[in-house]
């Protein structure tokens, strides 16, 4: 297993990511889309989620494919980003055909970034416009750190951010992750700059510091948390592959990917987080062994998500309500 050429979720052929952000707002939107609809599933493990159209991703629901997946800041206001994405897709002639109408299918999830120091005194909800701009910007490159849905994200003691990573499996199947890291818990170990996800790192993709010294890590201690208020955290993610998976297979992939969140964030999946993972499959590559290959895909999804979480925090830019990783640890 090795990273793809970009080490981004867009290493999965056919996928594109667009991002838009408002620096004064300290918030933004990230969108995953493709030239053709794709299969998707979702799994929620946090206690405070905020979502749009996730019920239709259940395996027993009618719609089998989606046109885009949206990750947004803004708490409940950010759900409007999905409307902007749907409006732009409809203008492009995309969507589920119902008679002579097209209805874009755009599930989404939001994180809470309303108390990060940005100007939130808007008179008109800005997220639909941000969603539309993000879709228009969709391409192969993904800026990491303080962009898109990660613009104003925070974790315990540090700025959060948008992260991505990919892996190519021995049979050529590609899998990748995109994540907006805004967790209640800590992504680094104790007072050090070492990442909890260090065991998953390829090369020096998030600093190459390796595992934290044993003295820096007390597994029995609860690390300092970002907040103690309900709804003020959440890590939202997408894992994607070119494997042929149905909605049930995508749901299982999303469940497996949550292991990566638990490896990278201490603690994760708390009652105060809205931790959620979407899974997407373009269907370009058939699984030779539906059981064994599904196990490997789930393992790779968890690894990619853990790496993406660390990469997002590692790449965060200075200038937010909390210091960026580079401000605290890059010179250490």
N, C-alpha and C positions, 0 to 999 in steps of 0.2 A: 504494500500500500504506500502511495506517495501523494503529495499534493498535486493538484492540477496546475497547468501552466500559469494561471493568474492567482491561484490559491484563493479563489472567490467562488461563490455559489454559481456565478455565470460560467464557470467551467462546464456545467451541465449544458450540453448543446441545446440551443433554442431558447434558453432563458435570458431575460434581461432585467436589470434593476434600475429604477429611477429614484432620485431623491430630491427633495426640496426642503429648504429651511429658512427661517426668519430669525436673524441674529438678535434683533431687538426683542423678539418674542421668546427667544431661547427655546425653540421647539421646532419640530419638523415632521416630515412624512417620508417613509421608504415604501416602495412598491415593487413587488415581483410580478412580472408578466411574461408572456411568450407570444410568438406569432400565431399560435393556435391554442385553443383551450386545453387544459391539462387536469388530470385527476388530483384530488386533494382530500386530506383528512385532518383531524385536529384532536389534540388532547390537552386538557386543562388540569393542572395540579396545584395551582395557587388558590388561596382562599378568597381573593378579591379581584376576579377578572372583569374586563370590560370588552365586549365583543359585538360583532355585527355578522349576521348570516352564518353563524357556525352550526346551527342546528341542521342546515341542509347538507352538511358534510357527513352526517351519519350514514353508515352503509345502507340503511333501509329507506333513505329519502330519494326522491325522484331524480333530481338533477345529478348527473354523474361527473360533470367537469365544471371548472371555473375559468374565468378570464384573467383574474389578477388576485393577489393577496396583498393586504395593506397592513403595515405596522405604523402606528402614529403616536406622537405625543399628544398632550392636551386633555388627558383623562376623558370623561364622557363627551366633551366638546370635540375631541379628536375623531370620534366615530363619523363625523361629517366628512372626513377625508375620503371615506369610501364612496360617498355620494359624488364628490368631485371626480374620482377615478371612474365611476360608472358613467357619469355624464360625458367624459372624454372618450371612453370606449364606445359609447353609443354613437357619438359623432363620427367615430371611425368605422361604423357599421358592424361592431362586435356585439356579441351577446347571444343568449338563449333565444331561439326563434319561437315566437308565439304568434301565429297568423302572420300578419305583415309587420309585426313589431319585433324589435330586438331588445332583450333585457340582459344587460351584462351582469354576470354573477361575480360579486366582489366581497368575499369574506374579509374581515379585518379584526384587529385587536389594538388596544390602546394601553399606554402607560401613563402614570401620573408624573407630570413635571410642572405643576402649577405654582410650586413654591421654590423655584430655583433661581429667583432673582430677575427673571425676564419680565418684560412689560406685558401684563395680561389684561390691561384695561381696554380691551377692544370693544367696539360697539356692534361689530358684525363678526360672526364666527369666521376665523381665517382659514379653517382647515380644509374646506372644500376646494378653495383656490390652491392650497398647498398640495392637495392630492392630485389635482389636475396637472399642476406644474411637474410634480414628480413623475407621473405617467409619461408626459411629453418628453422628459429627460431620460427615459429608459434606454440603457445601452449595456455594453459588456463590462465597463469599468465600474467599480464600487468604491467610493471614497470612504475610508474607515475613520472611526473616532467621532468627532463632533459634527456629524452630518445627519441629515434625514431625521428619522425618529430618535436617533441618539444625540441630537444637538444639545439638549439640555438635561440629558440623563445623568443620574448620580447613583453611586453605590456607597457603602460604608466607608467614609473617609476620603473618597476620591470622586473625580468625574467619571461617569460611565461613558457609553458611546455605542456606535454601530460597529459591529464586527462581522467578519465573514471568513470562511475557510473552506477548503475542498479536499477531496481525496479520490484517487483513481484506484479501483480494486484490481486484483490480479487478472480478472477476466475482461478488464477494460471498462466496466461499469463506473460511472462517475456519481459522486454524491457531494453535496455542499450544504453549508449552513449560512444563514443571515440572521443576525440577532441584534436587538436593541436592549442594552444592558442597563437596567435601572433598579438594581436589586436592593432589598432591605439589608442583605448580608454583605460579607466581604469577599472580594475577588483576590486579594493578596493575603499573605500569611503573617499574622501578628503585626509587628511594626516594620516588617521587611517589605521589599519590593518584589519578592518571589511570589509567583502566581500559584494558586491552588491547582491550576490545570497544568503545571509544569511537566508532569509525567506524560502528557499527551502531545507535547510540543515537537514539531518538526524543525530541525535546525535552530535558527534564532528568530522565529517568526513573531515572538513577543518578548524579545530581549535576550533569550538564551541564558538566563541566569540559573537554570536548573532547579532542582528541588531545594526547598528552604532548609536551613540547618535545623536539626532536631530541636535545638533549644528554642527556636522561634515558634514552635508549633505545639500547642497544648490541645489535643483533640477533645478533652473533657470540658474546655472552657468555651462559653458562648462569646464570639467576637463582638466588638462594638458594632451596633446596628445604626443604620442611617436614620431611622425614625421609629417611633413607637405608636404612630397613629395609623388607623386602618386606611387602606387605599392609597398610601403615598409611595408605593413601590410597585415593581413588576418587571420581569424579564420576558420579552415576547420574541419568538423566533420562528424561522421557517427552515426546514431541512428539505432538500430537493434532490431528485435522482432522475437519470434517464432510464431506469429500470421500468418494466411493465408491471405496475401495481394497480389493483382496483381500490375502491374506497376503503375497504376493510384492511387491505395491505398498507395503505397510507396511514390509517389510524394506528396500526401496530408500529409503523416506523416512527410516528410522532411520539408514541409511548416510550419506545426504546431511546429516542433522542433525549428525553428528560434526564436520563442517567448522566449525560454530559453536563447538564445544568447543575446537577448535584455534585459533580466532581469539581466544578469551577467556582461555585459560589457557596460560601458557608455562612449561615444556613440558607437553604433554598426551599421553595415550595411551602413557605410559611403561611399562616392565616392572613398575614398582612400584604403578601405579594399576590399578583394575579398571573403567576407564571403559566405560560401557554406556548405550545409548539404546534405550528401547522406542518404538514408534510405534503409535498407535491411530487408528482411523477409524470414525466412526459410520455412514457411508454415506448421509447425507441428501442429498448433492449429487453428481450425476453429472458426470464430467469431460467437457467438450465436446470436447477434443482430448486423448486419453489420453497422448500423447507430450509435447506442449508444456506441458500443464497439470502433468504430473508433474515436469517440469524446474522450473517456477515454484514448485511446492509444496516441492520439495527445497531450493531457494534460500531460501524464506521460513522453512522449518523451521530452517535453519542460523542465519539472522538472529535468529529468536526465541530459540533456545537460547543464543546469545552474549549477547543482552540479558538473558535470565533469569539467567545466571550472574553477570553484573555486578550485577544488582538484588539477588540473594540476599546477596552479600558487602556491598554498600552498605547494606542494611537490617539487618545483624547487630547485635545488642544487646551492650553492654559486659557484662563479667562472666565471661569464659571464660579458658582457659589462655593465649590470645593476645589482643592488643587488637582491638577492633572497628574497622572502617574509620572510623567517626565519631570514635572516640577519637584516632586518629592524624592524620586529615586534615580533618575537618569544619570546624575553626577556621582551617585554613591559607589 
